[in-house]
Amino acid sequence: MAQRVWRSMIGIFFLASFSAEVWAQNPVRINWTAVTGAQSGLFMAAQEKLFKKYGLDVELIHIPSSSRGIQAILAGEIAFSFMDGSNAAQANLKGANLALVAGATNRQVFSLMAKSDIKRIVDLKGKKIGITRVGSSTHTSALFALGSAGLRPADYQLLPLLEVPNIFTALSAGQIDAGVVSPPTNARAKKAGFIELMNVAKEGPEFVSVAIGTSRTYIRNNEETVRRVVRAYAEGVQTFKTNKSAALKMIQNQLKVKEPDIAEDTYNQFREYLEYPPYVSRKGMDAVLADIVEKEPSARTVKADDFLDMRFVAELDKKTGRK
């Protein structure tokens, strides 16, 4: 009898705790920056109601730029944003005091796509190439791909087109000769007859391309919220990798991919490249710092850990028994 009463009391305690966590929702604004599978962990967490599971009332905001997302964080308008390592590092070197708390992709998951009459990267000399914005991951990937063929920035014209789908539209209209695009747009470009001159994820270096960041002030004042956001995001990535039907549903609804073959290709690419556990690569951050040192000489005086706060991911890793 006493044991049954004790078990009942424990059940009531956990039910009360669960209810408090579910109903006392903490409002958080998170920015996503691009129509890409690189941000699938966030989209899955929203679709599968994982933020609510961890007591968060999350509002997804779309500001299509790492640098603008960072500005919104610093202005106190949002709590978190996806951002690339380069923009985060450069902002910190100017005093922003950001920290990357979870990694999405530590590879530049982009393809350099070109018109069918262009067979080699070197053939892009004197041509127009589409990127999203100067300083973006597409810009960094373009510089790497073109530089690998010995081309210098003076040898071609980069056109900022704001969003990855716009690059495919411009390519299809003949307004540019090539462009740097991510899944699902690279699969759509291949299907339309364009040529993949380089898969930067496979041929390029380890590099912090997409991560989730916030300010260290926010972390200090809202540590439990950060912990819950990272947990929900990580579970979203895990769900993407292990529940294909749910992932394809998200790709159709959030990434607006209706073609089954392109959805399948997008899933396969990001199942490979999405980080789980979602660490930001120190090696990838070192590559970022080496890449920006010419225009930011102060990058020589810092190290990768100055830009990272991996304790929340490490806590998850420890709980799953991986460490």
NORQUI-V854184 format. One record per residue. N is the residue number from 1. PHI is phi as a letter, one per 40 degrees, with the letter a starting at -180 (none if undefined). PSI is psi in whole degrees, 0 to 359 (NA if undefined). OMEGA is omega in radians with two decimals (none if undefined). Layout:
((N;PHI;PSI;OMEGA) (N;PHI;PSI;OMEGA))
This chain:
((1;none;311;-3.14) (2;c;321;3.14) (3;c;320;3.13) (4;c;319;3.10) (5;c;317;-3.13) (6;c;316;3.12) (7;c;322;3.12) (8;c;318;3.13) (9;c;319;3.11) (10;c;317;3.14) (11;c;318;3.12) (12;c;320;-3.14) (13;c;312;-3.10) (14;c;325;3.09) (15;c;318;3.12) (16;c;318;3.13) (17;c;316;-3.14) (18;c;316;-3.12) (19;c;319;3.14) (20;c;321;-3.12) (21;c;321;-3.09) (22;c;315;-3.00) (23;c;334;3.11) (24;c;69;-3.05) (25;c;132;-3.12) (26;c;117;-3.08) (27;c;133;-3.13) (28;a;136;3.08) (29;b;126;-3.12) (30;b;132;-3.12) (31;c;132;2.93) (32;b;145;-2.91) (33;b;342;-3.03) (34;a;154;3.05) (35;c;86;-3.07) (36;a;149;3.08) (37;c;348;3.11) (38;c;338;-3.12) (39;b;23;-3.09) (40;c;326;-3.14) (41;d;319;3.11) (42;c;313;-3.10) (43;c;322;3.10) (44;c;319;3.13) (45;c;323;3.10) (46;c;313;-3.10) (47;c;317;-3.07) (48;c;8;3.08) (49;f;37;-3.13) (50;c;331;3.08) (51;c;317;3.10) (52;c;322;3.11) (53;d;324;-3.12) (54;c;21;3.00) (55;g;31;-3.10) (56;b;136;3.01) (57;b;91;-2.99) (58;c;132;3.00) (59;b;121;3.11) (60;c;127;-3.14) (61;b;145;3.08) (62;b;104;2.99) (63;b;109;-2.94) (64;c;58;-3.13) (65;a;130;3.05) (66;d;313;-3.06) (67;c;321;3.11) (68;c;325;3.06) (69;c;318;3.10) (70;c;317;3.11) (71;d;320;3.13) (72;c;324;3.06) (73;c;312;-3.09) (74;c;333;3.11) (75;c;356;-3.14) (76;g;15;-3.10) (77;c;332;3.11) (78;b;164;-3.13) (79;c;318;-3.05) (80;b;156;3.00) (81;a;147;2.86) (82;c;144;3.11) (83;a;155;3.07) (84;c;159;-3.09) (85;d;323;-3.09) (86;c;311;-3.13) (87;c;321;3.12) (88;c;315;-3.13) (89;c;313;-3.12) (90;c;323;3.09) (91;c;318;-3.14) (92;c;323;3.12) (93;c;344;3.06) (94;b;7;3.04) (95;h;14;-3.05) (96;c;328;3.13) (97;g;50;3.07) (98;c;165;3.00) (99;a;137;3.01) (100;c;124;-3.03) (101;b;347;3.09) (102;a;145;3.14) (103;b;144;3.04) (104;b;297;3.09) (105;b;129;3.06) (106;b;19;2.97) (107;b;154;3.09) (108;c;96;-3.03) (109;c;76;-3.13) (110;b;155;3.02) (111;b;140;2.99) (112;c;107;-3.10) (113;b;143;-3.08) (114;a;166;3.06) (115;d;153;-3.00) (116;c;340;3.14) (117;c;357;3.10) (118;b;116;-3.01) (119;b;338;-3.08) (120;b;153;3.14) (121;c;322;-3.12) (122;c;336;3.12) (123;c;353;3.11) (124;c;3;3.09) (125;c;128;-3.13) (126;g;6;-3.07) (127;b;170;3.11) (128;b;130;-3.08) (129;b;130;-3.11) (130;c;136;2.99) (131;b;176;3.09) (132;c;300;-3.14) (133;a;154;3.00) (134;c;131;-3.12) (135;g;357;-3.13) (136;c;175;3.06) (137;c;325;3.09) (138;c;323;3.10) (139;c;312;3.13) (140;d;317;3.14) (141;c;320;3.11) (142;c;315;-3.14) (143;c;320;3.12) (144;c;310;-3.07) (145;c;314;-3.11) (146;c;322;3.11) (147;c;330;3.14) (148;c;338;3.11) (149;c;9;3.11) (150;g;9;3.12) (151;c;139;3.09) (152;b;160;-3.13) (153;d;331;3.13) (154;c;350;-3.06) (155;c;353;-3.08) (156;a;172;3.13) (157;b;123;3.07) (158;c;131;3.14) (159;b;115;3.09) (160;c;124;-3.06) (161;b;11;2.95) (162;g;308;-3.09) (163;b;147;-3.13) (164;d;314;3.12) (165;d;330;3.12) (166;c;330;3.13) (167;c;317;3.10) (168;c;320;3.11) (169;c;315;3.14) (170;c;323;3.10) (171;c;316;-3.14) (172;c;327;-3.13) (173;c;357;3.14) (174;g;15;-3.12) (175;c;339;3.06) (176;b;163;-3.12) (177;c;336;-3.13) (178;a;167;3.11) (179;a;157;3.11) (180;b;118;-3.06) (181;b;157;-3.14) (182;b;166;3.03) (183;c;139;0.16) (184;c;359;-3.02) (185;c;327;3.14) (186;c;322;3.09) (187;c;320;3.12) (188;c;321;3.13) (189;c;318;3.09) (190;c;316;-3.13) (191;c;330;-3.14) (192;c;358;3.05) (193;h;6;3.10) (194;c;158;-3.02) (195;b;133;3.04) (196;c;108;-3.14) (197;c;331;3.07) (198;a;135;2.92) (199;c;103;-3.00) (200;c;330;3.11) (201;c;319;-3.10) (202;c;322;-3.02) (203;c;347;-3.11) (204;c;180;-3.08) (205;c;166;2.94) (206;c;129;-2.96) (207;a;134;-3.13) (208;c;98;-3.07) (209;c;316;-3.13) (210;b;129;3.11) (211;a;169;3.07) (212;b;128;-3.12) (213;b;162;3.05) (214;a;182;3.12) (215;c;151;3.09) (216;c;333;3.06) (217;c;317;3.12) (218;c;318;3.13) (219;c;315;-3.11) (220;c;321;-3.07) (221;c;346;-3.04) (222;a;48;-3.02) (223;d;318;-3.11) (224;c;324;3.08) (225;c;316;3.10) (226;d;316;-3.14) (227;d;316;-3.09) (228;c;322;3.09) (229;c;315;3.14) (230;c;320;3.12) (231;c;313;-3.12) (232;c;317;3.13) (233;c;313;-3.13) (234;c;319;3.12) (235;c;327;3.06) (236;c;318;3.09) (237;c;314;3.14) (238;c;318;3.12) (239;c;319;3.10) (240;d;315;-3.06) (241;c;332;-3.00) (242;b;345;-3.11) (243;b;86;-3.02) (244;c;320;-3.11) (245;c;319;3.09) (246;c;322;3.13) (247;c;317;3.13) (248;c;326;3.06) (249;c;315;3.12) (250;c;317;-3.13) (251;c;321;3.11) (252;c;315;-3.03) (253;c;316;-3.04) (254;c;318;-3.12) (255;c;357;3.07) (256;g;40;3.11) (257;b;110;-3.11) (258;c;335;-3.09) (259;c;121;-3.09) (260;d;322;-3.10) (261;c;323;3.13) (262;c;322;3.07) (263;c;317;3.12) (264;c;317;3.13) (265;c;317;3.12) (266;c;315;3.13) (267;c;313;-3.09) (268;c;321;-3.14) (269;c;312;-3.06) (270;c;339;3.00) (271;c;329;3.11) (272;c;320;-2.94) (273;b;345;3.08) (274;c;132;-3.07) (275;c;129;2.99) (276;a;125;-0.14) (277;d;150;-2.95) (278;c;63;3.05) (279;c;147;2.89) (280;c;128;-3.07) (281;c;125;3.05) (282;c;321;3.09) (283;c;319;3.10) (284;c;325;3.11) (285;c;325;3.04) (286;d;320;3.12) (287;c;322;3.08) (288;c;312;-3.10) (289;c;321;3.10) (290;c;327;-3.11) (291;c;327;-3.05) (292;c;357;-2.98) (293;c;331;-3.12) (294;c;318;3.13) (295;c;345;3.09) (296;b;79;-3.08) (297;d;333;-3.13) (298;c;347;3.09) (299;c;340;3.11) (300;c;339;-3.01) (301;c;2;-3.08) (302;b;170;3.10) (303;b;166;-3.04) (304;d;317;-3.07) (305;c;341;3.11) (306;c;343;-3.06) (307;b;1;-3.02) (308;b;150;2.93) (309;b;89;-3.02) (310;c;10;-3.06) (311;c;329;-3.11) (312;c;321;3.05) (313;c;319;-3.14) (314;c;323;3.08) (315;d;315;3.11) (316;c;317;-3.13) (317;d;319;3.14) (318;c;321;-3.13) (319;c;326;-3.13) (320;c;357;3.09) (321;g;12;-3.14) (322;c;335;-3.12) (323;b;NA;none))
